[in-house]
Structure formats: C-alpha cells, structure tokens
Amino acid sequence: MKLDDIKISKAIIETYNKKLINALDVDVAIVGAGPAGMACAYYLARAKKKVVVFERKLSVGGGMWGGGMMFNEIVVQDKAKKVMDEFQIKTCLYEKGYYMADSIESVSTLCSKAVKAGAKIFNLLSAEDVMIRTKRIAGLVLNWTAVEMGRLHVDPITMRAKFVVDATGHAAEVVHIVERKTNLRLRTKTGKIMGEGSMWAQIGEDTIVRNSKEVCPGLYVAGMCANAVFGGPRMGPIFGGMLLSGKKVAENLINRL
C-alpha cells in the first residue's frame, strides 16, 4: 500500500477533532494527569462516568516519574498497597509498612488502566479559566499550553462539566484561578488557599485523603493540591496518599452523579 502524507494528516486532524468535541460536555473534568488525577479518572471511568483529563505538559505522571531525587523508585504504605494491587503494579516489601515500586511502571500502568477504562486524556492543554454558572464551577476554559508559553493573544474554548477536579499538585492551578477571579469563598479555615507546609510524610499522608474534597461548589481537590489548598504538609516521594486521594474523590463523585 502506498502511503499518502495528506491522508495521514487528515486522519490525525479528523480523529482528534471528534475526540475533543466529545470531551466538551462531560460528567467530570480533571485538570492534571498526575497519580491522583489518573487514579480518580480510572475509578470514575470504571463506574461508566464520562470523564476527561487535561494535562498541560507533554507527558502524564506529574512528579511520580522521577521517584525521589531522580531515583526512579517510589514508596507506598500499607493503606495504598491494595490500590497498587488493583492496578496490577508490582510492589516489593522493603520492611514492614514500606513497599517499593518502579516509578516508570507505576505511571505507565496508571495511564493505561485509566484510558482502557474509558477516560480520555488530553495533553498539552491548559485550563486558563473556569466557567461559572449560578455561583458554581460548571466547566473549564481551555487553551494550548504552547499559546500560554508563547504569550500569544489567542482566544480559548470552553467545555462543560458537572464537576471539576483540581489535581494539579503543588500549584493548585484551578483553585488559584477561582480565588483570583471569582467571589466564591473556599471551604478552608480562611476562605482562601492556605498553602502547603514543609515536608512531613506521616502527617502529609494522613491529611491528604482527609483534605481531598469539595473546596467550593462544583470543584474538588485531589492529590498534593488538596494539602496545598487546605494547609497540609508535603510528603515527598511516597505516593500512597495520592492514589487514595484520587480514589476517594472518585467515589464521592460517583455517589453524587
């Protein structure tokens, strides 16, 4: 068969356009394809909810790829071992309470499982604003990451979601937009983003799941974003809390949907 360069281009453009158009009205839109975001997407998709993930970078996985200080190993604790087993990610016991996993296998498996369950993941797209209807987050305003990086004056597009999840990690990008551009009060002690504390794995892992919840009408926080918003400490290269956080938010949303 003779390959036609133009047909290849048409196939990419037409197929992507169909996928993007179908993603403009969903049950849940997740911003950030780190471990919490992808775990959340997996459980939602498995429950037959229409879920889409927008990732600003070229690759998914957030900080999990690099393990600890570019040693591509991660640690998970007892509570998260069941989630790792559910995803069929290999772990080995280091000592009681500490399980090791390869970060490359972990990210690639989380992504594959989420996509195969039915979640759609779009990379190189950034949420530059939120859509608000009747004092509630009702969707996102999207643009190419390259447009943002190039500081180009290019107007964005809008998508609608019944719920939005901010899983952008330390940056808490969506919540910062809400705080800066709307008059919605956050459900924190101060009504504002409280900021993350210094690294303390024990407290950070305990609080991240507790902090994974609705922060204002229609907007949930998951992963490190939850601790950044509600004032919990960071926890470094232990990722069990990230997975448990994503699962908790997904279960809460499944009940509400």
Secondary structure, DSSP 8 states (H G I E B T S, - for coil): ----HHHHHHHHHHHHHHHHHHTSEEEEEEE--SHHHHHHHHHHHHTT--EEEEESSSS--GGGTTTBTTB-EEEE-HHHHHHHHHTT---EEEETTEEEEEHHHHHHHHHHHHHHHT-EEEESEEEEEEEESSSSEEEEEEEEHHHHHHT-----EEEEEEEEEE--GGG-HHHHHHHHH-----SSSSSS----BS--HHHHHHHHHHT-SEEETTEEE-THHHHHHHT-B---SB-HHHHHHHHHHHHHHHHH-
